[in-house]
Amino acid sequence: MSSAALDTLALQPFFLPASGGQRYCLLHLPPPGRRARGAIVYVHPFAEELNKSRHVSAAQARVFAAAGYCVLHIDLFGCGDSDGEFEEARWDIWHNDLRLACAWLAQRIEGPLTVWGLRLGALLALDFASRAPLPLARLLLWQPELDGRRSIDRFLRLRLASSMLAGGTREAPGQARAALENGASVEVAGYLLAPALALAVDGVSAAALLPTVPIYWLEYQAPQQACTPMLPSLPSPALAQQWREQGAAVHVASFGDGPFWHSGELLACPQLLDATRKLCCDWLDAPWMTP
């Protein structure tokens, strides 16, 4: 389907009632007259990475919709256009949001249910799949964060970098982490991070989560890395191999468009979309029955 045709696919924005307020959702629909052959829930990344990546996830959702899937984008509690403040967000609340989104789709769409996550959203998807109340067909992971504590530490480094650039009194390394561990919220790049959320994310590690459904994993690979034979072909082969040895079906591929989730400019990601299509061809290109 051409890019112009993709842009004409139907969208349904709505608010989904949930605990603590409403969640903003955007539903991407298959072409008119075609029955959906499955559903996909998208789990967005953390903090400002949500805004940096919306255009890429929307482009991929249109591709999925053209292939016959209903795709639900949900802004988690305290994020985007959903109710709640970021400081009020909690890992368990986000789990409940995903349960709600999956149940909403399962009630309306027959066919396999896929959960697709980006960055920390991919780690949340993995954690969710380990205790999901509904059967899932697969997980699609875009550049997954593999260790929650390291993810939070990287986020906190944004605060340290901002302190250094601003001049004046510089914050000491580890000061923000110490504040969280002492029960104080910490402001990072305009986001107020609560200790309850940070410490919950700290406790999540992909290595401790053995997937029970097939994994489709896309990793960014810088062009110079792809041309250097001394470097591994992908940044995370060890965990993929560990999962395979434990019986999981893991499919891994790379893309080279750039780290769009924190780029200073909006990056188009044709390589990522193409790599996703090729990696997921067993279910994206399968015959699609008409009603």
QUIBELZI-V708350 format. One record per helix or strand of 3 or more residues. SS is the DSSP state (~ for helix, > for strand). FROM is the first residue (numbers start at 1). TO is the last residue. If there is no record, write none. Layout:
((SS FROM TO) (SS FROM TO))
This chain:
((~ 3 6) (> 11 18) (> 21 28) (> 38 43) (~ 49 66) (> 69 74) (~ 86 88) (~ 91 106) (> 112 118) (~ 120 129) (> 138 142) (~ 148 166) (~ 175 181) (> 186 188) (> 191 193) (~ 195 202) (~ 206 208) (> 214 220) (~ 223 226) (~ 237 245) (> 250 255) (~ 270 279) (~ 281 284))
